[in-house]
Amino acid sequence: MPNQYDSFDAFGFKPQILRGVTEAGFVTPSPIQAEAIPHILEGRDLIGQAQTGTGKTAAFGLPTMNRIERFDRVELLVITPTRELATQVSDELFKLGRFAGVRTVTVYGGQSSYRQVDLISRGAQLVVATPGRLLDLLSSGRLKNFSPSIVILDEADEMLDMGFLDDIKEIFKFLPAERQTLMFSATMPQPIKELASKILRDPVSIKVTPAEETANKDIFQQYYVIEEHERDDAILRLFDAEEPTKSIIFTRTKKEAERLSTMLIAKGYGAKGLHGDMEQKSREEVIKGFKSNQLDILVATDVAARGLDVKDVSHVFNYHIPFDPESYVHRIGRTGRAGKKGIAVTLVTPLEYKELQRIKKIAGANIKMEQVPTLGDVKKAHSGKLVSAILNARLSDEARQLLTVLEEQIDAQQLALKALSLLIEKQNISGPDSIGVNPQRLEKLLNDRRDRAPKRGGGKGGYSKFRKPYGGSGGGSRGYGSNDGYRGGGGSRSRRDDR
C-alpha cells in the first residue's frame, strides 16, 4: 500500500464523507481502497478485480459520493446481481454517506414499481438496483431524467453466471454516454472482458487478491439443510449433539443476535449478544466474559466480531449463510486457531443452496452435508456418555453416607432408577424428533425450482428504501419507506437493522 494513503485523511475527502468513515470505524485503507480511490476521485473509469469482503464497497462508494455535485437527481447508480447484495451495499453506502446528505433508494424484486419510481423522483442521489427491475423501469420509460454521472457494476462475473449479461448490455443503452463507469469483478472471464471494452473508456485496471481467500484446512466444515422455521430447533439440537465448549453464532442483524441470545439464555445456556448498537463498555464486558469462560456462547453480527481474537473457540455456527465467500472465511476463521482443530456449521434452506455452492467454489471450502441428528440419536448418544461417566466416576465419602441414608427408605433397584432418572432429566434434551431436509427431498426441491425458473433470473420485481440521513434539519433521524417517501425529525429510528 502506498505510504501517502495510509489514512483516509490523505484522500482529501469532504469533511462530511470523512465523518462517515470515522463513524464506520475505518482507520487504515484496505489495499483496494488505497489503489482505487485516487483514480476514481480523478474521474477515471476503472476495472477492479476484487472479491466482496476486501473493502470494495467503500472503495467505490467513498470517492463517488465525494464527487456528487447535484442533489436534485440521481448521480450514482450501483448495479448488483442479487437482492441480498443490493441491500448490503445500500446499507453500507447509507452509513458512509449519511452525513453528506446522500439519500439512497434500493430497488429489487418484491414491491410496487410505482412506489420505487416515486421515491427516486423525490430527490435520491444514489440508486442501488438489481438488473431485472432496473431494466423494466428504464425500458418502460417510467424513470424520467435518469442520467447518473457515475455507474458502478458490482460483481460482474456473478451477473454473467446468473444470466444477466444481456440485461446489463441493454441497461447501458439507456444510460448517458458521458459518464464515469466502474466495474468490479472477482474474476475476469472473456465475456466480462468484452463487456468492459464496450462500456468503459481507457480504464485503469487494479487487481487485489485477499490475503486470506481460502478456508483454514484445520476446520471441519459442515452444513445442514433445513426449513426456514427450523433454525432455532436446529441450533438447539446441534448444541445438544455437538456439546461445544465455546462457540460463536453469527447472525445477519442485531435484532437476530438479541433474540437468539435471549432464547438461549432462557434455555439455560451461558450466552450473550454482541452487535454494533451496543455501548463500547458493554461490548468490552461481553468479550471479556467470553474470553474468560464466563460465557459459553457469543451471538454476534459480522461487524461486531471484526478483529475478535479468541483462541479456544471450538465451534462456529452460521445461523444464516453469510452474504459472500470472504465473510464465510472470516467467520469460520474464529475457530481452528493456534494450531487447534475447529468445527464450522452452516444452516441453509433449499433457497440458499445455490449461494452455498458459490461460497464453496470461490473460498475453496470443503463443506460436507450432514443430517441434523434426530431426538432419538441425541438421547442415545447422551445415554452412552452417561454410562461411561458412571462407570468411570470416583466414589466419594459423601456418596457413601447418602447411600446409607437412602438404603433405609428404598430398595437398591428403585434407588438406582430414580438416580438415573434425575441425571437424564438434567440433560434436558427436547424438540421435534426430526429436523431438516434429507438429501432425497432436497434434490426434489432443487429440481422443482429448476423446472419453474423463468428464462431471466432474479432481480425482477422491485422493492425500495428511501432513507433520510443523519444530521441536518431531520434531528438526527433515520427513516425510510414511509408513505411520504422518507421520514425525519424527533430522533426516530427506522426498522432497518444494522449489521
Protein Blocks (a to p, Z undefined) as FASTA:
>chain_A
ZZklmbfklnopafklmmmmmmnopabdcfklmmmmmmmmnopacdddddehihpmmmmm
mmmmmmpmbfcbcfbdcddfbfklmmmmmmmmmmmmmmnopacddddehiafklmmmmmm
nopabdcddfklmmmmmmnopaghiacfbdcdehkllmmmnopmmmmmmmmmmpcfbdcd
ddddfbdcfklmmmmmmmpghiacdddddfblcccfkbccddddddfklmmmmmmmmmmm
nopabdcdddfbfklmmmmmmmmmmnopacddddfkbcfklmmmmmmmmmnopafbdcdd
fklmgoiacfkbfbdcdfbacfbfklmmmmmmmgoiehiacdddddddfklmmmmmmmmm
mnopacdddddddfklmmmmmmmmmmmmmmmpccdfklmmmmmmmmmmocfklmmmmmmm
mmmmmnopgcjfbgcjdfklmmmmmmmmmmmpcfbdghiacdddddddeehjnoopaceh
ianopaeehiiacfbdcZZ
